[in-house]
Amino acid sequence: VLLVGSLTYDGLSDEEKNGGSFRTVYVVSGILLVPLSIALCVLIGWHIYLILHNNTTIEYYEGVRALWLQEKGGNIYKHPYDLGPYENLTSVRIED
């Protein structure tokens, strides 16, 4: 938001005072901002998927192998702790 706002600001008088262009810094910042934002969105999407399926990353990859082995044997595999998206989000384990 700050990057876009600063690009719309007419900084010609500031550039004349400072003798340099800040637009180059803004363009470089924007070029770095886009891929980092995409990477963070992909990671948050992946972790939301894992939460909805009640998995950790390791359990997910072990489940892929277990799914392959079950299908190879003609069976249907379901992760034992996956209760469904709503139940995965609302269930709370309380230990005594």
C-alpha positions in Angstrom: 0.0 0.0 0.0 2.8 2.4 0.9 4.6 1.5 -2.3 1.6 2.2 -4.5 0.8 5.4 -2.6 4.3 6.7 -3.0 4.3 6.1 -6.8 1.2 8.2 -7.2 2.8 11.0 -5.2 4.3 13.7 -7.4 7.8 13.8 -6.1 9.4 16.0 -8.7 10.1 18.8 -6.3 11.6 16.3 -3.8 13.8 14.8 -6.6 15.1 18.2 -7.5 16.0 18.9 -3.9 17.7 15.6 -3.3 19.3 15.3 -6.7 18.3 11.6 -7.1 15.4 9.5 -8.1 13.6 7.4 -5.6 11.5 5.8 -8.3 14.3 3.3 -8.9 14.1 2.2 -5.3 10.3 1.8 -5.6 10.6 -0.3 -8.8 13.2 -2.6 -7.2 11.0 -2.9 -4.1 8.0 -3.7 -6.2 10.0 -6.3 -8.2 11.0 -8.0 -4.9 7.5 -7.6 -3.4 5.6 -9.6 -6.0 7.5 -12.9 -5.9 7.7 -12.8 -2.1 3.9 -12.2 -1.8 3.2 -15.1 -4.2 5.4 -17.4 -2.1 3.8 -16.4 1.1 0.3 -16.9 -0.4 1.2 -20.4 -1.6 2.6 -21.3 1.9 -0.4 -20.0 3.7 -2.7 -21.8 1.3 -0.7 -25.1 1.9 -1.0 -24.7 5.7 -4.7 -23.9 5.6 -5.1 -27.1 3.5 -3.1 -29.1 6.1 -5.2 -27.7 9.0 -8.5 -28.5 7.2 -7.3 -32.1 6.8 -5.8 -32.3 10.3 -2.3 -33.1 9.0 1.3 -32.1 9.5 3.6 -31.9 6.6 5.3 -35.1 7.5 1.9 -36.9 8.0 0.8 -35.6 4.6 3.8 -37.1 2.8 3.4 -40.4 4.7 -0.2 -40.4 3.8 0.6 -40.0 0.1 2.7 -43.2 0.3 0.0 -45.0 2.4 -2.6 -44.0 -0.2 -0.5 -45.4 -3.0 0.0 -48.7 -1.1 -3.7 -49.0 -0.2 -4.8 -48.4 -3.8 -2.2 -50.9 -5.0 -3.8 -53.5 -2.7 -7.3 -52.5 -3.9 -8.3 -50.8 -0.6 -9.5 -47.2 0.1 -7.3 -45.1 2.4 -8.5 -42.4 4.7 -6.3 -40.5 7.1 -7.3 -41.7 10.6 -7.4 -38.3 12.3 -9.2 -36.4 9.5 -12.7 -35.6 10.9 -13.7 -33.3 8.1 -12.9 -29.6 7.7 -15.5 -28.3 10.2 -14.7 -30.8 12.9 -10.9 -30.4 12.4 -11.3 -26.7 13.1 -13.8 -26.9 16.0 -12.6 -30.0 17.9 -10.4 -29.2 20.9 -8.5 -31.8 22.9 -8.6 -31.1 26.6 -6.2 -33.1 28.7 -6.8 -33.7 32.4 
